[in-house]
Amino acid sequence: MRQKQISLWCAWLFSCTATFAQQANYKAAQKFDAPNLAKLIGTTKVIPFFIKNSNYFWFVADETGLTTAQINFSSDSVVTASKKSTHYIVNMLTGKKQALFDKPAITRQLKVLTNETVDDKKILYWANFSDDGKSVLVKYGTKTYNYSYETKKLTLQQIKEPLKKIAGFGVSSDGKWELYTKAHNLYIAPTADKQKERQLSFDAEPYFSFCVDEKGSYTTDKTYPSNAKWLGAKYFYALRVDTRKVGTLSVISSAVTPRPRVSTYKYELPGDKDVAQYELYVGSAESGSFKKIDLKRWPDQQVEILEAQGNTKEVYVIRRKRSRDEIELCAVELATGNIRSIIHETSKPFINENFFNVAIIKGGKEIIWWSDRTGWGQYYRYDGDGRLLNAITRGNFTAGKITAIDTAKGDIYLYGYGKERNINPYYSMLYKVALNGKNEHLLTPENATHQVYISPDRKNFIDNYSRIDMAPVTTLRKIDGKPVAEILKPNVSNLYAYGWKNAEPFKVKAKDDTTDLYGLIWKPFDFDPAKKYPVISQVYPGPQIETVWNDFTVLDKYNNAALAQLGFVVVAVGHRGGSPIRNAGYYKFGYGNLRDNGIDDDKYAIEQLAARFSYLDLNRVGIFGHSGGGMMTVAAMCKYPDFYKVGVASSGNHDNRIYNRTWGETYQGLDHKMPLNEDLAKKLKGHLMLVTGEVDDNVNPANTYRLVDALVKADKDFDLMVLPVQDHHYEGPAKLYFEKRLRAYFAKYFIEQYISHDRR
């Protein structure tokens, strides 16, 4: 009997010990919250500003003033924090970096020039460069000085001659003519005699306007800038968009006093009969002509205008079919208004608009055109009449953003994804290739993702590169990729000393057991592989981006590192249909299944990770996401209610019938049969918290309220949080409050109540 009592007592003690060990660690979450981590690291990337007609560029870097001795590594937050911003200038020929302002030298010279004691705190340093690019401005008191960063000499700025009047907005390149609006109509007048103005349009009104502000109420006694643009000194064009019949949505801000304020805005919904209509006009200053161009090709088409540098005789037009699967490039002759079709492209079921690009070069004699016609996004070269000359890039990889085109040498510089073997296909790498498709070269060979800035003279580029598990480095390179000098290497030692750790990348298979999926894992920083941890999946369905970061990230958008510290393992995984970076088959996988396309891959990825890592507890799987991720969260919990047991869905587009037309019609199609989260409400089993910003004019709060209505009718338990005065992206105290409640929600059901249930 005594042996039995001892056994029971030991069992109870073990249960209490286990319970105590698994309490939600709110202190750790606070310690590694984004605001605290931000104090531990400065600038991680260089954004260069190239100085005109020189071999220099400058940039600003924030550098943390903290040392290891100033951080209390056992406490919940940084004890002290200070950052200083420094302007640097770099000689691209030598790679030499120096402070743009030698502040002690400037102070000493100011004492001599002013013959008085100088207050360092009142010196103003301006990165305003002189015309020759050799000096910048320093202001002290009422006087302004020129400072040469090469000689470090400070001189009093002499009074300059008054600047010549610069042609204003809407003035032709020769300064003789000006375009403007009155009461939304377009006018033209000689700049020398405004009394000779000529009214060009007579039917304009709000939402059918030539004014840059299409919705204002303006009278004829005042002039306002127009959206018309000059091509040289003779011709101009104007694109007018008619949204008068477009429907509206409204939001209400209850915190406004004394009465809540209703804001109403134009918003196109999928399947709307009345959508924006586009009109193009061209005109001549000399002849006074102003004519509407017949752009008709498809009903409800969208129109975009392009210009070709050096071509003042034509303006280029991109027409997009409403179904988003056809696109056409045309040219309009400004003198006659004649239109000609140049390139027509069809891509089923939709055009990849995230990567589609067209560059009109050599004054319109050649055109660079992006297409995924082979199943992979590549660039093609056409002549000015639309005859295909050659493929510029080839292969089973995605050609991305063009960073520079050197028409003199016949080279193009662009990002590529997935071309190099054994390198993550989401890493951007810079390539140079001749416009004729020959002589391709990789310029950034490091196994990392790269962000580059090419100098205007095409002789150098600045390369920021990193990985989620590799600290960032910024290097100055010659245009052939040869390194010149390391420009910036942030000190990340404080982060690691503080206890922070990188997210861990992983690779699994999609539900088809063939396609590779890439993801990240965040663990508690006191991780114990012998324990079992709840799994929280942070989701976003795309299809324009996957929230799986590739570069070195301390302050991840969803604060997943801090969430993990409560005692969770947080995962984020890309899925088929999620990213335009992969091939067309991957990107377009989810067409017509906008609500559910990523769920099966997410669930299967977690199951694979659990088979790989015994510390993952498949009995405690949660899910959360924002916007499209909020929609996916609810759909996943209802589709697999015995798998996803706790979820937080913030600002979700649960009813895509009342979300952005371009989004719904592009990715769901024109049949308007939108799968809705309301339809799944009766299947909910787990604990769900819905969140919406009260004045969200992107994903209207009605998306959440309609789901609430469905859950009420289905007699389901759920939680609802409405954030007053917040739009789609929460800010300030509301953001902090939301993150606090999100963490507590998962802790409540996966740690606190779960352990209590085990004890019972």
N, C-alpha and C positions, 0 to 999 in steps of 0.2 A: 504494500500500500504506500509506504514511504517512497519507494523507488518510483511509483507512478506519479506521486505528487511532485517529486523532483523533476521528472521528465516534463510534466505539464508546466512547471515554473520555468524551466529552461526554454521550452517552446514559446511561452509568453514573453520571456526576456529577449529571445531572438527576434520575435515579431516586433517588439518595441524598438530594438536596436536597428532592425532593417527599416522600420518606419521612420525613425529619426534620421537615418542616413539618406533617405530619399525625399526629404522635405524639399519643396521648391526653393531654389537658391536665389531669392530676389536680390540679395546683396551682390552676388556675382553678376547678375543681369545688369544691375545699375552700374557696377564698376566698369563693365565692358560695353556700356551704352555708347552710341555714336558720339554724343557731345564730349564724353570723356576721352574717347580714342582720338578725337580730332585735335586735342591738345598735345598729343604725343608725336605728331608728324606734321611736317610742313608740306610744301609744294612737291608733287610727285611727277608732274609733267611740265615741260617747257612749251609755252606758246610764244613763238618768236615774232618780233616786229622788225621787218627788214627796212633798213635805212636807204632811202632812194639814192641812187648813183653812188653807192659805196660798197665796201666789202664787209660791212658790219650788220649785225642784228642785235636787238636788245630784248630783254625779258624781265619779268618781275618774279621773284621767288619769296615765298613766306617760309621762314626758317624758325623752328621751335627754339625757344630759349631755355628749354628744360634740359637739365643734366640728370643722369641716373641718381645722383645724390639728392635731387630735389623731389623725387617721387617716392611716396610711401607705398611700397609694393604690397604691404599687408592690409592696407585700408581699402575703402570702397571707391575711392576716387583720387584723382590727381590733387596733390596738396597745393601746388602753385602752377601757374601756367603763364607763359609770355611768348609772343611771336613778334618777329620783326620782318618787315618787308624790305627787300633790297633790290634795287635796279642794277642789272648786270648788262654789260655790253661785250660782245664777242667778235673778234676779228676772224672772219671765215678763212682767210688765207693761212693764218698761223694757228688758229684754234685758241689763241690767248683770250682768257676771260678775266674781266676786272669789273670792279664796281663802277657803275656809270658816274656816280657822284663820290668823289673823295671828300667826305664830309669834314674830317679834321682840317684838311688843306683849305677847304672853302671857308671854314670858320676863321682860320688864321688870316686869310686874305681879306675877309670882310672886316676884321678888326683894323687892318691897315687902311682899307678904302673908306671906312666910315669914321675912323679915328675915335672909336668908342667901344665899350664892352658889348659883346654880341651874345644875345640869348639864343642858344642852339635850337630851342623848342619853337622859335618863331621864324626859322628859316624854311622857306617853301621850295621844294625841289620838283621841277616840272620836266617830264620827258617830252618836251616840245622842241623838235630839232630845227636848226636853221636851214635855210634853203640849200646850203652846201653839205648839210648833214654832219658837220664837224663840231657843233656845239649845241648845248641845251640851256634851258632857262633856270635861273635861281632868283627867287624874289625875297627881299628882306626889307621890311618897312614899306616905304613908298617907292622903292627903286627896284628895277629889274636888271639882272646881270646875265651876261653870256658866259657859260663855262665850257671850256674845251676839255673833253674827256681824254684827248691824246696828250696835250701839254699840261693839263691840270691847272690852267691859268684862268682866273676870273677877271672879267672886265665889265665895266659899267656899260649897259646897253645905250647906244646913242639913239636920239629921237629919229625915227624913220619917216620917210615920206609917206603921205597917206596912201593906203592901198588903193589900187585901181578898182573901180566898181566891177564886181564879178556878175556875170549874167545870172539872173535869178531863175527860180524854178519855172519851167514852162517856156523858157526863152530859146529861140533857135540858136544854132551854133555860131552864126554870124552876128547874133545880137539884134537882128532887125525886126523879129516878130515874136509875139508872146501869145500863148494859149492859156485860157483861164475859164472859169465857169461863173455863171450867175444863175441862181435858182435852179442849179443842176444842169442847165444847158451850157453848151460849149461855145466859146467866143474866141475870135482872133483879132489882134490889133497890131499895128506898127508900134514898136517901142518908142519911136520918136513922136508919135501923135496918137494917144489913146482915144482921141475923139473920133478917129476913123475906124473904130472897132466894127467887126462884122459878126453877126450872130450866125452860127453854123447849124445848130439844132434848135428845134422848137417844141419837141414833145417830151422832154425830160421831166422827171419828177423823182421824189424819193424812191429808192430801190429800183430805179430805171435811169441811172444818173451817169454823167460824165465827171462828177466831182469825186475827189479822193475819199470823201466821206459821203457814202451813198444814201445814208438814212436821215441826215439832218434836214431841218426846215430852213431854207435860205431864201432871201428876197433878191430882187434885181438891183438893189442899191449898193450891194457889196460884191466884191469878187473873191473867189476861192480857188485854190489850186485844182487843176484837172488831172485826170488819169491819162491824158493824151501824151504821146512821146514823139519827139523829133528824131528823124533819121537824117542827120546833116542839117543843112540850112534851108532846104527846099520842101521836103515832104515830112508828113507826120501821120501817125495812126492813133486810133483809140479803140479800146475794147470795152464795150458796154455790156453789163450783165443785168438781165431783167429778173428780179426776184419778187416782183410785186404780188404774185399769186402764191408764193411759197408759204406754207403754213407756219404756225408758231407753236412754241412751247413756253411755259412760264415756270418760274420758281418764286418762292416767297421767303423773304428774310424777316423772321419774327423778332430778331433782336434790335431792329431799327425802331427808334422812338420818334414821336409818340405813337405812330401807327406802323404796323408791319408794312414792308414795301414789296410790291409785286414787280418782278422784272420779266418782260416778255421779249422773246428773240426769235428770229427766223431760224427754222431748223428743218432740213429735208429728211423725210423718213423713207425707208425702203418701200417701193411700190407707189409712191406719191404720183398722182396724175400731174400736178403742177410743180415743176422743178425749174431750176435756173435755166434761162435761155441766153445764148451768147450772140452778140452782134459785133462785127468788125467794121470800122470805118477808116478810110484813108483820105488824106487831103493834101492840097498843095497851097503853099503860102502865096506864090506868085499868081496862080490862076484863080485862086479862091475856091477851087473845087473841094467838095466834101461829099464822098459817096459811100454808101453801104455796100459791102462785098457779099456776094451770094456764097455763103459757106455751107449751104445745106448738103448734108451727106447722110446723116442718121438722125432720127428723132431724138431729142433730148441729149444731143451730144455735148461733150465738154470741150472747151477750146482753150488753148494756151498759145501765147505769142513768144517767138524767139527772134533774136537778131543775129546777123552774121557780121562780125567785126570787119570793117572795110567795105561793106556792101550797103550803100545808101539808096539803092534802087528797088530792093525787095525786102519784105518782111515775111518771116516764116511762121507757119501755123501748124500746131499739132491738134488733130481732131481725134477724140476718143468716143467710141461707141458706148452707149449706156450700159450694155452688157459687159463692158470691160474686157472683151476678148479680141477687139480689133482697134487698131490705131493707124493713123495716117499722117505723114508729113507733107505739107503743101508749101508753095511759095506764092505770094501775092505781089504783083508788080504795082508799085506805088503810083506810077504815072497813069496807068490804064485801068487798074483794078482787076486785071486778068489773073486768074488763079490756075495753078498747075499742080498736079499730084506728083510727088517725087518717090516716096516710099510708103508702101502699105504692108502692114504686118498683122497676122492673125496668130493668137496663142491661146489655146484652149486649156482649161476653162476660163482663165483670166490672165491678163498681162501682169507680170511681176513689176509693179510700179515702184517698189522699193529700190530696185536696181536698174530699171530702165533708164537709159540716158541717151541723149543725142547731142553731138557737138558739130556745129557747122564751121568749117575752117576754110582758110584761103579765100575769104570773101565769098564763100558759097560754092567754090569749085569742087570741094570735097566734103563729105559728110561721114561722121563716125556714128555708128548706130549699134545699140545693145539689143541682143535678142537671146532667148533661151530655146530657139527653134530646134537645136540638137538635143535638148534635154538638159543642157548646161548653159549658163549665161556667158555669152562671149561677145566680143566687139567685131564689127564688120565695117569695111570702108567702101563707100559708094562715091560715084562722081556726082556732080551737081544736078544731073538729070535723073538720078536714081538707078544708074547701072551699077551692079555689084562689081567691085574691083577685086576685092580679096577679103578673106578672113584675117583679122589682125591677131586674135588670140584663138587658140585651139586646145582641145583636150577635155578630160573629165575633171574640170575644176570650175569654179565660179570667178569670172572677172568682175571686179567691183568698181568702186569710185575711181574716176580719173583724177589724178593729182596735178598733172601738168601735161601740156602738149607743146613740143618744140617743132613747129612747122619748118623752121629753117633747116634743121638737121633731119627732119622726118621721123622723129621719135615720139612715143607716148609713154607716160609713166602712170601706172595704175596699181591698185591693190588686187591681189589674187588670194583665193581661199581654197585650200584643199589640194593644191598642186604638188606639194612636197610630201614624200612618203614619210610615214611615222610621225607626222606633225598634226596636231589637232586641226581639223578642217575649218574651225571657227577663227583661227589666228589669221589676222590680216598681214600680208607680206607684200613688199613693194617690188614691182617688176618694171623693167624697161624693155620695150619692144618696138621695132621699126613699124611705121604705118603700113608697110607692105607685108607685114606678118613675119618678118625674118629677124634674126639676131636677138632673140629673147634672152634677158639676163635677170637673175634674182639679185636684188641689191641689198636685201636685209636678211642674211642667212641665219640669224640666231633663232633658235627654237622658242619663239615667243610671239606675242601679238604686237604689231608695230603701228604707230601713228606718226606720220611724217609731214614735214612742211618743206617744200622745195623753194629755193631762193628764186627771185624773179629773173635772174640772169641764167638760171638753169646750170649753175656750176657747183652748187652744194645743196644738201638738205639736212634738216634736223630730224633725228630719229628717236622717238620715245618708245621704248619697248619694255615689256614685262610679261609675267604670267601670274596667275592667281597664287602660285607657289614660288614666285621669284620676284624679288624686289625690283623696282623700276630703275632704269638707266636711260639717260639722254645723251646721245652721241652726235657730234657734228661729223658729217661724212662728205666726201667729194661725190659728185653726181654719179660716179661709177660704183659707189658703195664703199669705197676705201675709207676707213675711219681716219679722222683728223685729230679729234680730241674728245674726251669725255667732258660734257658740259654740266651735268647734274647727276648726282647719285644720292638720293635722300638717305638720311640716317634713320634706319628703322630699328636700331638697337633698343631704344626706349620702349617700343611696342612689345618686343619679345621679352625684355626685362620685366615689363608690367604684367606679363603672363598671357598676352594675346598670341593666338596661333592662326596660321592661314587656313582657309577652307581647303578641303582635300578634293581634288578632281577624281572622277571615276567614269567608267564607260560600261554600259550594259547594252542589251539588245532590246529592240522594239518588240511589240507583240507578234510581229511576223517572224521573230527569231533570226532575222537576217540583217536588218538595218541597225547600224550603230547609233546609240544615243549617248549624249555627254551630259554630265551633271556634276554637282558639288555637294559635299557633306560638311556641315558644321557640327562640332562636338563640344560638350562641356570641356573647359580647359583643365578640369580635374578628372578627366575621363578615366573610367575604370573598365577595362574590357570584360571583367568578370561580372559586371552588372547587366541588367536588362533596362533599356531605355525606350521610352515612347518615341515614335517616329512622327515628325511633323513635315508634311510636304508643302513647300511654298510653290505655288503654281501660277503660271500665266500661259494662256493658250496660243499666244501669237495672234495672227500669223505674221506680224511684221517684225517680231523680235522674240527671242527667248531670254528669260531672266536668269541666265547662267553666265556669270561674269567670266571673262577670259583674262582680263588684265589684273594686276595687283590691286586688290580692293580692300580697304580698311573699313570704309563707311558704306557698306553695301546698302542698296536702296531700301531693302525691307528689314534691315537690322537683324538679320538672321543669326549673327554671332551672339548678340545679346540674348535673343530668345533661347538659344541652345543652352545658355548658362543656368537656366532654371532647372535643368536636368533632362533635356531633350536632345535627340539627334535630329537636326533639321536638314532636309534634302531639297534640292531643286534640280530638275532634270528637263532637258529639252525633249521634244517629241515630234513625231511626224506631223507635218502641217504647221509647225511652230516657227520656222525661220526661213527667210528668203535666201540665206547664205548657201544653203545646200542645193542640191539639184532640183529640177522642176518637179520630179516625182515626189520628192520629200516635201517640198514647199506646198504643193497643190493637193496633197493627200487628203486634207480635211474639207475640201470644197463640198458645199451642200450639207455639211454636218458641223456647223459653226459652234454649236453648243457642246458637242460630245467628243470631238475628234481627238483630243489629247488624253482622255481619261484612261482608256485601256493601256496605253503606253506608260502612263504614270503609275498605275497600279502594278503592272508587270515589272517595272523597274524596281519598285520598292520590294516586291517579292524576291527578285533576284539578289538585291542587296541583303535581304534577311537571310537568304540561303548562304550568302558569302560571309556575313558577319553575324555571329551568334548573339551579339549584344543588342540587336534590334528586336523589339517586342511587337510582333504583328497583331497582338491583341489590343494594342494601344496605338492606332494610327490616326493622326489628325491631318487637317488640310486647311490652308488659308491662301487668300489671294485678293488682289485689288483690281478693280475694273473688270477686264475680261477674266482675270483670275478669280474675282468674286463670283462671276457667273459659273466658272468651271468648278469652284468649290462646292456650290449648291448642287450642281448636276452630278458631281462625283459622289457626294453623300447620299443622293437619292438613287443613283444607278447601282451603287455598291454600298448599301446601308450597313451591312455587317462588316465592312472593311474600314471605311472612313467613319469614325465614330464621333469626332468633335471637329467643328469647323468654324472659321471666322471669314465672312464674305463682306468685303467693304466695297461700296460704290460699284456693285456689279451690274452689268447690262443684262439683267435676267430676262428681259423681254426685248429682243432685238427688233421687234416691230417699231419700237419707239427709240431706237438708237440710230446713229449716223447712217444715212442712205448709202454713201460710198462704201462703207464697211459691209453693210448687210448685202447689198446687191453685188459687190465684188466677190465675196467669199461664200455667200449662200445662194446666189443666183436670183433670177427675176421671177421665179414662180411664187415667191412671197410665202412659202410654207415654212415659216420660221419655227424651229423647235423651241419651246419656251420652258423656263424653269417652273412656271406656274403649273404646267402639266405634270410635273414630277412631285408636287408638294405632298401628295398622299403617301408617297414612299419613304418620307423622311423618318428616321428612327433615332438618330444621334442628337447631340447637343449642337445647336446652330446659333451663332450670333450674327445678325445682319447689321450693317453699318452704312449710313449714307450721310453725305454732306448736304445740308439743307438747301444751299443755293448752287448745286452742281448743274451747270449748263452744258456739260459734256455728256455725262450719263445722268439724265434727269432723275431726280428722286422717285419719280413714278415707277421706275424700274423696280426699286426695292418695295415700294408700297403695293404694287400689284402682286408681288410675291407674298407679302404679308397677308394680303386679302385671301390668297389661295391657301396659305397655311392655316389661317383662322377657320376658313370653311372646311378644311380637312381636320380640324380639331387637333392641331399639332402644337407641341410646346416649342418655343424658340425665344430668343432674346433679340431685342431691337435697340440700337443706339443711333440717335440722330444728333449730328454735330451742327449747331447753329452757326451761321455766317461762314461755313466752310464750303468750298467748291469741290472740284474733283480731287485736288491734291491738298491734303490737310496740312495746316501750318500752325506754328506757334504752340501755345498750351494745348490746343485741341489735338494736335499731332502727338504730343507727349502723352496726353490722357488716353488716346486711342491705343497707343502701343502698350501702355501700362495695363489697360483692360484686356487687350488681346493676350498678353502673357498670363494674366491672372486666370483667364478663361480656360486655357489649356492646362494650367497648373491645377485648377480646381477639379477638373474631371479626370485628368491622367495621373495626378500624383496624390493630391489631398484626399479626394473622395475614393479614389481607387485603392489607396492604402487602407483607409478606414474600412472599406468593404472587405479587404483581405483579412483584417483583424477580426471582423465579425465572423 
